[in-house]
Amino acid sequence: MMTHTLGPWTVDDNYIMCRYDGNGNYICRMLGRGEETDANARLIAAAPDLLAALETVMPWASKAVADHYNQKQGKRALDIARAAIAKATQP
């Protein structure tokens, strides 16, 4: 299984950067500037942290929902979180 480039990822001017090889290679370049482009860049740069947060909270959340198994909303939230983790980690 391939893994993503480890962070930290940062946003700088038009680039989402991660200096993973010592040469400062860019992961992604956002074309254009503006509110939406800047928001997209911040979201992409936060992706490794968001994935780590979800993976950290899942064991606790799974137990909480299991302890209160009639909570449909809790089960739905776990399904959404699992799908997001799968989307980020599986080809």
Buried (B, 14 or more C-beta within 10 A) or exposed (E): EEEEEEBEBEBEEBBBBBBEEEEEEEBBEBEEEEEEEBEBBEEBBBBBEEBEEBEEEBEEBBEEBEEEEEBEEBBEEBEEBEEEBEEBEEE
